[in-house]
Amino acid sequence: GILQLTDIVDALELAARTCPGELNPQQISAVGYSGGGGNVMGLCAKFPDLLHAGAAFFGISDYELWYRSEGRVDCNRTMDKAIGGGPDQFPERYAARSALYAVGNNPWTHLQVFWDSEEKACPPFLNEWYLAAAKRLGLSNIVARRSQPGDAARWFHGYRFNHPILAAGDDLFAPEFLAPRPAPVWPEQGELAVAGYVVTRHFA
């Protein structure tokens, strides 16, 4: 997740340079599923004034917690390879990939967090703790979209090709993506949590 965020930002910067009339830098939104949902959360934490709006479906707010949940043991092996080992060996490398502990960096992006109560791969607490942290900090820009048995739409872990019902989420997040909103105005002083790095329009 930590390098994918810079890949996303590099792609946006390339698009702004090569197609300046096609990109509004004040209205960039992102939607992601699973690891992509984690990337949306990560962008909010590490590039806190970048996104206008976002939608994170069953995202990973904290990679250490996800590793310890063993929700996807195959992904634990992937993390072992990519990060060098587990969180007991490299706690700082996992902390650098956390969006959970930097949720307070971003009071602007209207973020909708989607998950299902019966989720197994990325356990619900990864979303619930993220929302609880936002609530403790008094943030009102993050909205829970939790589904459960009996709901007309279930946010099952997967993608549109194997769970077409996920397209129902468009009706919830697309209006926010398209709604105009002024660019965030940074206060003259305050605090940011630096999980690995943090980049704003004014400093990095």
C-alpha positions as CSV (number, residue, x, y, z in Angstrom):
1,G,0.0,0.0,0.0
2,I,2.7,2.5,0.7
3,L,4.2,2.6,-2.8
4,Q,0.9,2.2,-4.5
5,L,-0.1,5.6,-3.0
6,T,2.8,7.4,-4.7
7,D,2.0,5.6,-7.9
8,I,-1.5,7.0,-7.8
9,V,-0.3,10.5,-7.1
10,D,2.4,10.2,-9.9
11,A,-0.3,9.2,-12.3
12,L,-2.5,12.1,-11.4
13,E,0.5,14.5,-11.8
14,L,1.2,13.0,-15.2
15,A,-2.4,13.4,-16.2
16,A,-2.4,17.0,-15.1
17,R,0.7,17.8,-17.1
18,T,-0.2,16.0,-20.3
19,C,-4.0,16.6,-20.3
20,P,-4.5,19.8,-18.3
21,G,-7.9,20.5,-19.7
22,E,-9.2,17.0,-18.6
23,L,-8.4,17.1,-14.9
24,N,-9.8,19.4,-12.1
25,P,-7.2,19.2,-9.3
26,Q,-9.8,20.5,-6.9
27,Q,-12.2,17.7,-7.5
28,I,-10.2,14.4,-7.5
29,S,-12.1,11.4,-6.1
30,A,-11.2,7.8,-5.6
31,V,-12.9,4.4,-5.2
32,G,-11.2,1.2,-4.2
33,Y,-12.0,-2.3,-3.3
34,S,-10.1,-4.4,-0.7
35,G,-6.4,-3.3,-1.0
36,G,-7.8,-0.5,-3.2
37,G,-10.1,0.5,-0.4
38,G,-7.0,0.6,1.9
39,N,-5.3,2.8,-0.7
40,V,-8.2,5.3,-0.5
41,M,-7.9,5.4,3.3
42,G,-4.1,5.7,2.9
43,L,-4.5,8.7,0.5
44,C,-6.7,10.4,3.0
45,A,-4.0,9.9,5.7
46,K,-0.8,10.6,3.7
47,F,-2.1,13.1,1.2
48,P,-4.8,14.7,3.3
49,D,-5.8,17.6,1.0
50,L,-5.7,15.6,-2.3
51,L,-9.2,13.9,-2.5
52,H,-12.5,15.7,-2.9
53,A,-14.4,12.5,-2.0
54,G,-13.7,8.8,-1.7
55,A,-15.3,5.4,-1.4
56,A,-13.5,2.5,0.4
57,F,-15.0,-0.9,0.0
58,F,-13.9,-3.4,2.7
59,G,-10.6,-1.6,2.9
60,I,-7.6,-2.3,5.0
61,S,-7.1,0.6,7.5
62,D,-4.1,-1.0,9.2
63,Y,-1.9,-3.7,7.8
64,E,-0.5,-4.9,11.1
65,L,-4.1,-5.5,12.4
66,W,-5.0,-7.2,9.1
67,Y,-1.9,-9.4,9.3
68,R,-2.7,-10.5,12.9
69,S,-6.4,-11.2,12.0
70,E,-5.2,-13.9,9.5
71,G,-8.2,-13.0,7.4
72,R,-6.2,-13.8,4.3
73,V,-3.2,-16.0,5.2
74,D,-2.1,-16.0,1.6
75,C,-1.8,-12.2,1.8
76,N,0.2,-12.5,5.0
77,R,2.7,-14.4,2.9
78,T,2.7,-11.7,0.3
79,M,3.3,-9.1,3.1
80,D,6.1,-11.2,4.5
81,K,7.8,-11.0,1.1
82,A,7.1,-7.4,0.2
83,I,7.7,-5.9,3.7
84,G,10.4,-8.3,4.8
85,G,8.5,-10.1,7.5
86,G,5.7,-9.8,10.0
87,P,4.8,-6.9,12.3
88,D,6.7,-8.5,15.2
89,Q,9.9,-8.2,13.2
90,F,9.2,-4.8,11.5
91,P,6.7,-2.9,13.6
92,E,7.8,0.5,12.1
93,R,7.3,-0.8,8.5
94,Y,3.7,-1.7,9.4
95,A,3.1,1.5,11.3
96,A,4.2,3.4,8.2
97,R,1.4,1.7,6.2
98,S,-1.4,2.5,8.7
99,A,-4.3,4.8,7.9
100,L,-6.0,4.1,11.2
101,Y,-3.6,6.1,13.4
102,A,-3.6,9.1,10.9
103,V,-7.3,9.3,10.4
104,G,-7.3,12.7,12.1
105,N,-5.2,14.2,9.4
106,N,-8.2,14.6,7.1
107,P,-11.3,16.5,8.2
108,W,-12.2,17.4,4.5
109,T,-12.5,14.4,2.2
110,H,-16.0,13.1,2.2
111,L,-15.2,9.4,2.6
112,Q,-17.8,6.6,2.6
113,V,-16.7,3.3,4.1
114,F,-18.5,0.1,2.8
115,W,-18.3,-3.3,4.3
116,D,-20.5,-6.3,5.2
117,S,-21.1,-7.6,8.8
118,E,-20.2,-11.1,7.6
119,E,-16.9,-10.1,6.0
120,K,-14.1,-12.6,6.5
121,A,-11.2,-11.6,4.4
122,C,-10.8,-8.1,5.7
123,P,-12.6,-8.3,9.1
124,P,-15.2,-5.7,9.9
125,F,-13.2,-4.3,12.8
126,L,-10.7,-2.8,10.2
127,N,-13.6,-0.5,9.2
128,E,-15.3,-0.2,12.6
129,W,-12.1,0.9,14.4
130,Y,-11.4,3.4,11.7
131,L,-14.8,5.0,12.1
132,A,-14.6,4.9,15.9
133,A,-11.3,6.7,15.7
134,A,-12.9,9.4,13.5
135,K,-15.8,9.7,15.9
136,R,-13.4,10.2,18.9
137,L,-11.7,13.0,17.0
138,G,-15.1,14.7,16.2
139,L,-14.8,14.1,12.4
140,S,-18.0,14.3,10.5
141,N,-16.7,13.7,7.0
142,I,-16.5,9.9,7.2
143,V,-19.7,7.9,6.7
144,A,-20.4,4.2,7.5
145,R,-22.0,2.0,4.8
146,R,-22.4,-1.3,6.6
147,S,-24.5,-4.1,5.1
148,Q,-25.9,-7.1,6.9
149,P,-28.2,-10.1,6.3
150,G,-31.6,-8.9,5.0
151,D,-30.3,-5.8,3.3
152,A,-31.2,-5.3,-0.4
153,A,-27.5,-4.6,-1.2
154,R,-24.7,-6.5,0.4
155,W,-21.1,-5.2,0.2
156,F,-19.6,-8.7,-0.2
157,H,-15.8,-8.8,-0.7
158,G,-15.0,-9.0,-4.4
159,Y,-15.4,-7.0,-7.5
160,R,-18.2,-6.1,-9.9
161,F,-17.6,-9.1,-12.2
162,N,-18.3,-11.6,-9.4
163,H,-20.6,-9.4,-7.2
164,P,-22.6,-7.1,-9.5
165,I,-24.6,-5.8,-6.5
166,L,-21.5,-3.7,-5.6
167,A,-22.6,-1.4,-8.4
168,A,-25.5,-0.3,-6.1
169,G,-22.9,1.6,-4.2
170,D,-22.5,4.0,-7.1
171,D,-25.8,5.6,-6.2
172,L,-24.4,6.4,-2.8
173,F,-20.9,7.7,-3.6
174,A,-21.3,9.1,-7.1
175,P,-23.3,12.2,-6.0
176,E,-20.5,13.1,-3.6
177,F,-17.9,12.6,-6.3
178,L,-19.8,15.0,-8.6
179,A,-20.9,17.6,-6.1
180,P,-18.7,20.8,-6.1
181,R,-17.0,21.7,-2.9
182,P,-14.4,24.3,-2.1
183,A,-10.8,23.3,-1.7
184,P,-9.7,22.6,1.8
185,V,-8.2,25.6,3.7
186,W,-5.4,24.6,6.0
187,P,-5.3,26.1,9.5
188,E,-2.2,28.1,10.3
189,Q,-1.2,25.7,13.0
190,G,-2.2,22.2,14.2
191,E,-0.9,18.7,14.3
192,L,-0.6,15.9,11.8
193,A,0.2,12.2,12.4
194,V,3.1,11.1,10.1
195,A,2.7,7.5,9.3
196,G,5.8,7.0,7.2
197,Y,5.3,10.3,5.3
198,V,2.7,13.0,4.8
199,V,2.4,15.3,1.8
200,T,0.2,18.3,1.4
201,R,-0.2,21.1,-1.2
202,H,2.0,23.3,1.1
203,F,4.7,21.0,2.5
204,A,5.9,17.4,2.8
